[in-house]
Amino acid sequence: MRRLLPLLLLAATPALAQTSPVIDRTDMPALTTGVDSLRLSVASPVLPAAAPPLSRRGANQTWNYTSLVPVSQRVESFVPTSVVTAISVLYAFTFGPLGGANRATVASPQNLPLPAGGTLPVTLTDTYQFYSLTAATAPTQDFRSVGFGASLNGTALPITYASATQQDVVYRFPLSYASARDSSRSFFSTPAAIATLGYFSQKRKRVNTPDAWGTLTTPFGTFQTVRVVTKLTDHDSVAVGGTAGQAIDVPLTREYKWLAKGQHVPVLTITTRLVGTQETITGVEYRDIYRRIIRTGTRDAAFETGLLVAPNPSAAGSALTLTVPAGGGPLTVTATDVVGRRLLRRSYAGGTGSLSVPAEALGGFRGVLLLTVETARGTATRRLVRE
C-alpha cells in the first residue's frame, strides 16, 4: 500500500494541477449582442516601483498590478456590423453579408492607423475598424481585421486589405500557454477615390507568442490569465497630392496582453516601443469600472506648466499644435470627450518643441474634450474646446 499511494497521487496530479486558461471565440467582442461598451482605465507609462517586471514569464505566474493609478478613462465600443452598414450601400456591399472575404461580424469606432506624424490633406470622419470572427463550425478559428471605413465630405469610403490572405489576424484559436507562436502579414492602402489627394499604406507583420499564464490582479479584480506578447513590425508609406511617397519604418512595437475568459478585451495591456536599443513603455491600460480621476501633486511641475495646446478654442476640423517641454522622451496623446469616449490616441517619439495633431485626427468633433499627454516626466491634461 505504501508503494501504491505515491503512484496514485502521481496519476492524479494532472487533474488537480492548475492549467492555463484557453481563450476561444466566445471571449471575443464579436459575440456580444447590441452595443458592447467596455471601460478601460489608462495609467501612466511609468510603472510604479511595486509593479512586476515584464520579463516575468512561464507557467503559474503571479502578477500584482494593484498599484496602477488611472490618469484617464476611455470606453471601447463594439457594435454589430449592421449598425454601420446601414449608413452606406458601399459599406453594406463591402462588409455586409455580400462582402465575401471582407464580411465583418463586428465594428468598432477607431482612428485610421496613421503613423505618428503621418497626415492626409483631407478630413476623414466617422472612422471604423471592421472585424470578423470565424463561424463556430469553421475548421480553423480566428479573429481578424478585415478593413476600415471613413467618411470623406459625407461619403462613406470602405478600405479593405489587399486580399483575404493579407488581412490582419489578431488571434487564432484556441489560444493558451500551450499554443505555438503564430504570425500573419497584412497590407492595405487608401482607396483610389482619395489616393490622388493623399495616399497611405501599411505593411504589417504580427507575431503572437503566448509566453506565460497565471494570476493577474489589477485595481479591477483578480483573474486567471494567459499572457500573449504581440510583436508588430510596421512599414508605412504616406504621400500627399501625388508627390513621391515617404516611407516610414515604425519603431518595433510590443503589446503585452493578459487575456481572461469572458472579458472580451485584454484585462491588461502594456505597450512598448523600441527606442534606439531600449524597450520603452508607451502605454498602459486595463479593464476597469468608472472611476473619478483625481489629479495629484506628484506630477512634474515644469512639465505640467510647460505643456501648451493651441489654438484653444479651436475650430472643428483644424489642426492643433502641442508645445512639449524637454526631457519627456516618448509620449502618448489621448483625447476623450467628457463622458470618457476616446476620440484619439497616438504615440510620438518625443523631443523638444512642437508636435502637430492633424485636423483629421479629431474629425468634425465639436464640444469639450480632454487632451492628455503622458510621458516619463508625468501626465498632464488640458481642457480643449472645439467650436
GIUR-V303950 format. One record per backbone hydrogen bond with DSSP energy under -0.5 kcal/mol. CO is the residue of the C=O (numbers start at 1). NH is the residue of the N-H. E is the energy in kcal/mol with one decimal. If there is no record, write none. Layout:
co=CO nh=NH e=E
co=CO nh=NH e=E
//
This chain:
co=1 nh=5 e=-2.3
co=2 nh=6 e=-0.8
co=3 nh=7 e=-0.9
co=4 nh=8 e=-2.1
co=5 nh=9 e=-2.4
co=6 nh=10 e=-2.3
co=7 nh=11 e=-2.0
co=8 nh=12 e=-1.6
co=9 nh=13 e=-1.1
co=12 nh=15 e=-0.6
co=12 nh=16 e=-1.4
co=13 nh=17 e=-2.4
co=21 nh=23 e=-0.6
co=23 nh=174 e=-0.5
co=23 nh=175 e=-2.5
co=24 nh=27 e=-2.1
co=25 nh=28 e=-1.4
co=28 nh=31 e=-1.3
co=29 nh=32 e=-1.6
co=34 nh=36 e=-0.5
co=35 nh=37 e=-0.9
co=36 nh=38 e=-0.6
co=36 nh=78 e=-1.2
co=38 nh=76 e=-3.7
co=39 nh=288 e=-2.3
co=40 nh=74 e=-2.5
co=41 nh=43 e=-0.5
co=41 nh=286 e=-2.2
co=42 nh=71 e=-3.5
co=42 nh=72 e=-1.4
co=43 nh=284 e=-0.6
co=45 nh=47 e=-0.9
co=48 nh=51 e=-1.8
co=53 nh=56 e=-1.5
co=55 nh=57 e=-0.7
co=58 nh=213 e=-1.9
co=61 nh=215 e=-2.5
co=63 nh=65 e=-0.7
co=63 nh=217 e=-2.4
co=65 nh=68 e=-1.7
co=65 nh=219 e=-0.5
co=69 nh=44 e=-0.7
co=72 nh=42 e=-3.2
co=74 nh=40 e=-3.0
co=74 nh=76 e=-0.5
co=75 nh=77 e=-0.5
co=75 nh=342 e=-0.5
co=76 nh=38 e=-3.1
co=78 nh=36 e=-2.4
co=79 nh=107 e=-2.8
co=80 nh=83 e=-1.7
co=80 nh=84 e=-0.7
co=81 nh=84 e=-0.9
co=81 nh=85 e=-2.9
co=82 nh=86 e=-1.2
co=84 nh=87 e=-2.0
co=84 nh=88 e=-0.6
co=85 nh=88 e=-0.5
co=85 nh=92 e=-0.5
co=88 nh=92 e=-1.9
co=89 nh=93 e=-2.4
co=90 nh=94 e=-1.8
co=91 nh=95 e=-3.2
co=91 nh=96 e=-0.7
co=92 nh=96 e=-1.1
co=92 nh=98 e=-0.5
co=95 nh=104 e=-2.5
co=96 nh=99 e=-2.4
co=99 nh=102 e=-2.1
co=100 nh=103 e=-1.8
co=105 nh=81 e=-0.5
co=106 nh=131 e=-2.9
co=107 nh=79 e=-3.1
co=108 nh=110 e=-0.5
co=108 nh=129 e=-2.7
co=112 nh=114 e=-2.6
co=115 nh=118 e=-2.7
co=122 nh=124 e=-0.7
co=123 nh=153 e=-0.6
co=125 nh=151 e=-3.1
co=127 nh=110 e=-1.0
co=128 nh=149 e=-2.3
co=129 nh=108 e=-2.4
co=130 nh=146 e=-2.4
co=130 nh=147 e=-1.1
co=131 nh=105 e=-2.7
co=131 nh=106 e=-1.6
co=132 nh=144 e=-2.4
co=135 nh=138 e=-1.6
co=141 nh=173 e=-2.3
co=142 nh=134 e=-2.0
co=143 nh=170 e=-1.5
co=143 nh=171 e=-1.9
co=144 nh=132 e=-2.7
co=145 nh=168 e=-0.9
co=146 nh=161 e=-0.7
co=147 nh=130 e=-3.0
co=148 nh=159 e=-3.2
co=149 nh=128 e=-2.7
co=150 nh=157 e=-3.6
co=151 nh=125 e=-2.3
co=151 nh=153 e=-0.6
co=152 nh=155 e=-1.9
co=154 nh=156 e=-0.5
co=155 nh=152 e=-3.0
co=156 nh=158 e=-0.5
co=157 nh=150 e=-1.6
co=159 nh=148 e=-3.2
co=160 nh=189 e=-0.7
co=163 nh=166 e=-1.3
co=164 nh=167 e=-1.1
co=166 nh=187 e=-1.9
co=167 nh=169 e=-0.9
co=168 nh=145 e=-2.8
co=168 nh=170 e=-0.8
co=171 nh=143 e=-2.4
co=173 nh=141 e=-0.7
co=174 nh=176 e=-0.5
co=175 nh=23 e=-3.2
co=176 nh=179 e=-1.6
co=182 nh=208 e=-2.7
co=184 nh=206 e=-2.8
co=186 nh=204 e=-2.5
co=187 nh=162 e=-2.6
co=188 nh=202 e=-2.3
co=191 nh=194 e=-1.6
co=191 nh=195 e=-1.0
co=192 nh=196 e=-0.6
co=194 nh=197 e=-1.1
co=194 nh=198 e=-3.2
co=197 nh=241 e=-3.0
co=199 nh=239 e=-2.4
co=200 nh=190 e=-1.8
co=201 nh=237 e=-2.0
co=202 nh=188 e=-1.5
co=203 nh=235 e=-2.7
co=204 nh=186 e=-2.7
co=204 nh=206 e=-0.5
co=205 nh=233 e=-2.3
co=206 nh=184 e=-2.1
co=207 nh=209 e=-0.5
co=207 nh=231 e=-2.8
co=208 nh=182 e=-1.9
co=209 nh=211 e=-0.7
co=209 nh=229 e=-2.6
co=211 nh=58 e=-2.0
co=212 nh=227 e=-2.8
co=213 nh=61 e=-2.8
co=214 nh=216 e=-0.5
co=214 nh=225 e=-3.1
co=215 nh=63 e=-3.0
co=216 nh=223 e=-2.8
co=217 nh=65 e=-3.3
co=218 nh=221 e=-1.0
co=221 nh=218 e=-2.7
co=223 nh=216 e=-2.9
co=223 nh=225 e=-0.6
co=224 nh=261 e=-0.5
co=225 nh=214 e=-2.4
co=226 nh=259 e=-2.7
co=227 nh=211 e=-1.5
co=227 nh=212 e=-1.1
co=228 nh=230 e=-0.7
co=228 nh=257 e=-2.8
co=229 nh=209 e=-2.1
co=229 nh=231 e=-0.6
co=230 nh=232 e=-0.6
co=230 nh=255 e=-2.6
co=231 nh=207 e=-2.0
co=231 nh=233 e=-0.5
co=232 nh=234 e=-0.6
co=232 nh=253 e=-2.1
co=233 nh=205 e=-2.1
co=234 nh=250 e=-1.2
co=235 nh=203 e=-2.6
co=236 nh=248 e=-3.5
co=237 nh=201 e=-2.1
co=238 nh=246 e=-3.4
co=239 nh=199 e=-2.8
co=240 nh=243 e=-1.8
co=245 nh=247 e=-0.6
co=246 nh=238 e=-2.0
co=248 nh=236 e=-3.2
co=248 nh=250 e=-0.9
co=252 nh=274 e=-2.1
co=253 nh=232 e=-3.2
co=254 nh=256 e=-0.5
co=254 nh=272 e=-2.9
co=255 nh=230 e=-2.8
co=255 nh=257 e=-0.8
co=256 nh=270 e=-2.2
co=257 nh=228 e=-3.0
co=257 nh=259 e=-0.6
co=258 nh=267 e=-2.4
co=258 nh=268 e=-0.9
co=259 nh=226 e=-2.0
co=260 nh=263 e=-1.2
co=264 nh=29 e=-0.6
co=267 nh=287 e=-2.1
co=268 nh=258 e=-2.5
co=269 nh=271 e=-0.5
co=269 nh=285 e=-2.2
co=270 nh=256 e=-3.0
co=271 nh=282 e=-2.8
co=271 nh=283 e=-1.6
co=272 nh=254 e=-2.2
co=273 nh=275 e=-0.9
co=273 nh=280 e=-3.0
co=274 nh=276 e=-0.7
co=275 nh=277 e=-0.6
co=275 nh=278 e=-2.1
co=277 nh=279 e=-0.5
co=278 nh=275 e=-3.0
co=278 nh=280 e=-0.7
co=280 nh=273 e=-2.6
co=283 nh=271 e=-2.8
co=284 nh=43 e=-2.6
co=285 nh=269 e=-2.7
co=286 nh=41 e=-2.8
co=291 nh=293 e=-0.6
co=292 nh=294 e=-0.5
co=293 nh=295 e=-0.6
co=296 nh=299 e=-0.5
co=300 nh=304 e=-2.5
co=301 nh=305 e=-2.3
co=302 nh=306 e=-1.9
co=303 nh=307 e=-1.3
co=308 nh=323 e=-2.6
co=310 nh=321 e=-3.0
co=314 nh=387 e=-3.1
co=315 nh=318 e=-1.8
co=320 nh=357 e=-2.5
co=321 nh=310 e=-2.1
co=322 nh=324 e=-0.6
co=322 nh=355 e=-2.6
co=323 nh=308 e=-1.9
co=324 nh=353 e=-1.4
co=325 nh=328 e=-0.6
co=328 nh=376 e=-1.6
co=331 nh=348 e=-3.1
co=332 nh=334 e=-0.5
co=332 nh=374 e=-2.5
co=333 nh=346 e=-2.4
co=334 nh=372 e=-3.4
co=335 nh=343 e=-3.3
co=335 nh=344 e=-1.6
co=336 nh=370 e=-3.0
co=337 nh=340 e=-1.8
co=340 nh=75 e=-0.8
co=341 nh=337 e=-2.1
co=344 nh=335 e=-2.4
co=346 nh=333 e=-3.1
co=348 nh=331 e=-2.0
co=353 nh=324 e=-2.6
co=355 nh=322 e=-3.2
co=356 nh=358 e=-0.7
co=357 nh=320 e=-2.4
co=358 nh=361 e=-1.3
co=358 nh=362 e=-0.5
co=359 nh=362 e=-1.0
co=359 nh=363 e=-0.6
co=362 nh=365 e=-1.9
co=363 nh=317 e=-0.9
co=367 nh=386 e=-3.0
co=368 nh=338 e=-0.7
co=369 nh=371 e=-0.5
co=369 nh=384 e=-2.9
co=370 nh=336 e=-2.0
co=370 nh=372 e=-0.6
co=371 nh=382 e=-2.9
co=372 nh=334 e=-2.8
co=373 nh=380 e=-2.2
co=374 nh=332 e=-1.9
co=375 nh=378 e=-0.9
co=377 nh=300 e=-1.0
co=378 nh=375 e=-2.6
co=380 nh=373 e=-3.0
co=382 nh=371 e=-3.1
co=382 nh=384 e=-0.5
co=384 nh=369 e=-2.7
co=384 nh=386 e=-0.5
co=385 nh=313 e=-0.6
co=385 nh=314 e=-2.6
co=385 nh=387 e=-0.5
co=386 nh=367 e=-2.4
//
